[in-house]
């Protein structure tokens, strides 16, 4: 057995599953491209969020068709 204590989900302040599903609707393709452009712009800056924005931009770009 590992040395970790079990996670107390009530203390972790997670949103209830039935509410989370409603809030995590799929993006339209246009919204995904808008988000991708925003992340790419943020990744191009030299700020604390640049590495995360770059990683997320690459993940999204790999999952959506390119704009034509």
C-alpha positions as CSV (number, residue, x, y, z in Angstrom):
1,X,0.0,0.0,0.0
2,X,1.2,3.6,-0.6
3,X,1.8,6.2,2.0
4,X,-0.9,8.6,0.8
5,X,-4.0,9.4,2.7
6,X,-7.3,8.8,0.9
7,X,-8.7,11.9,-0.9
8,X,-11.6,13.4,0.9
9,X,-13.8,14.4,-2.0
10,X,-16.2,16.4,0.2
11,X,-13.3,18.6,1.4
12,X,-11.9,19.0,-2.1
13,X,-14.8,21.3,-3.1
14,X,-15.4,19.5,-6.4
15,X,-18.6,20.5,-8.3
16,X,-21.2,17.7,-8.2
17,X,-21.0,15.5,-11.3
18,X,-24.5,16.2,-12.5
19,X,-23.8,19.9,-12.6
20,X,-20.3,19.6,-14.1
21,X,-21.6,17.7,-17.2
22,X,-23.9,20.6,-18.0
23,X,-21.1,23.2,-17.7
24,X,-18.7,21.3,-19.8
25,X,-20.5,21.4,-23.1
26,X,-18.6,20.9,-26.3
27,X,-17.2,23.8,-28.1
28,X,-18.3,24.6,-31.7
29,X,-15.5,24.5,-34.3
30,X,-15.6,28.3,-34.5
31,X,-15.2,28.6,-30.7
32,X,-12.3,26.1,-30.7
33,X,-10.5,28.2,-33.3
34,X,-11.1,31.3,-31.3
35,X,-9.7,29.7,-28.2
36,X,-6.7,28.4,-30.2
37,X,-5.9,31.9,-31.5
38,X,-6.2,33.3,-27.9
39,X,-3.9,30.6,-26.6
40,X,-1.4,31.1,-29.4
41,X,-1.3,34.8,-28.7
42,X,-0.7,34.2,-25.0
43,X,1.9,31.6,-25.7
44,X,3.8,34.1,-27.9
45,X,4.2,36.5,-24.9
46,X,6.9,36.1,-22.4
47,X,4.7,35.7,-19.3
48,X,4.1,33.1,-16.6
49,X,1.2,31.5,-18.5
50,X,3.1,31.2,-21.8
51,X,4.2,27.6,-21.3
52,X,0.8,26.4,-20.3
53,X,-0.9,28.3,-23.2
54,X,1.6,26.8,-25.6
55,X,0.9,23.3,-24.4
56,X,-2.8,23.7,-24.5
57,X,-2.7,25.4,-28.0
58,X,-0.7,22.4,-29.3
59,X,-3.2,20.0,-27.7
60,X,-6.2,21.8,-29.3
61,X,-4.6,22.2,-32.7
62,X,-4.0,18.5,-32.8
63,X,-7.6,17.8,-32.2
64,X,-9.5,20.2,-34.5
65,X,-9.4,20.5,-38.2
66,X,-7.5,23.5,-39.6
67,X,-9.3,26.6,-40.7
68,X,-9.8,26.7,-44.5
